[in-house]
Amino acid sequence: SQELEQSPQSLIVQEGKNLTINCTSSKTLYGLYWYKQKYGEGLIFLMMLQKGGEEKSHEKITAKLDEKKQQSSLHITASQPSHAGIYLCGADPSGSARQLTFGSGTQLTVLP
Amino acid sequence: EAGVAQSPRYKIIEKRQSVAFWCNPISGHATLYWYQQILGQGPKLLIQFQNNGVVDDSQLPKDRFSAERLKGVDSTLKIQPAKLEDSAVYLCASSGPGNEQFFGPGTRLTVL
């Protein structure tokens, strides 16, 4: 079965700083999804990456899927307190069933 | 467009009691998922429905968990009897023609 490892597990940054969260898969990624979760709430979809080398941006968040399609990174530029939460990467194990396997998440705290 | 609705938001029960959760997906979404998220972990898929049929329930503890989606719209997830280790957030998600999954706010279950 596919396993996703996220690093770091937690991150505390000062407002305005840049940061990167990594997601490494034990198998080839057919689709990689990034979600954000506030404590005790549901998941909010951020971005989906499918092609090796693909990079997508939304506001100050950029996600990239490496060429070998086994690692993805999420980069936040000039972090704000509103970026705080848990970031989860999810992968489609087969590319066809539309099921997701999730990493354990990265807890981000942004200090004002 | 209304999102995925779940109820109740919170539930506290004693072990060996029964509990049921309800989910109403986004209108027109054929695929519905139930996930279990234990504190500090990523969501784990319990069951996936396509319309009113089960696509995958391989990770559903069938001795105590059951789920149904009789008319291909709303779904209920039941636990009978509950154990302490069932304490978690139960997330419902739905997806339409695309691969993006939309999540509800979740139901936080505490088993005492």
Contacts between the chains, C-beta under 8 A, distances in Angstrom:
chain1	res1	chain2	res2	distance
A	4	B	42	7.6
A	31	B	99	6.3
A	33	B	100	7.7
A	33	B	101	7.7
A	35	B	103	7.6
A	40	B	89	7.2
A	40	B	106	7.4
A	40	B	108	6.3
A	41	B	105	5.5
A	41	B	106	6.7
A	42	B	4	7.4
A	42	B	91	6.1
A	42	B	103	4.0
A	42	B	104	5.2
A	42	B	105	4.6
A	42	B	106	5.2
A	43	B	43	7.3
A	43	B	91	7.1
A	43	B	93	7.7
A	43	B	103	4.2
A	44	B	103	7.6
A	45	B	100	5.7
A	45	B	101	7.3
A	45	B	102	6.9
A	45	B	103	7.9
A	48	B	99	6.8
A	48	B	100	6.4
A	88	B	42	5.5
A	88	B	43	7.6
A	90	B	42	7.5
A	92	B	99	7.1
A	97	B	48	7.8
A	97	B	55	7.1
A	97	B	56	7.0
A	98	B	31	6.6
A	98	B	95	6.3
A	98	B	99	5.5
A	98	B	101	7.8
A	99	B	33	7.7
A	99	B	45	5.8
A	99	B	48	6.2
A	99	B	56	6.5
A	100	B	43	7.8
A	100	B	45	7.0
A	100	B	101	6.5
A	101	B	45	7.7
A	102	B	42	3.1
A	102	B	43	5.2
A	102	B	44	7.5
A	103	B	42	5.3
A	104	B	40	6.9
A	104	B	41	5.3
A	104	B	42	5.1
A	105	B	40	7.9
A	105	B	41	7.6
A	105	B	42	5.6
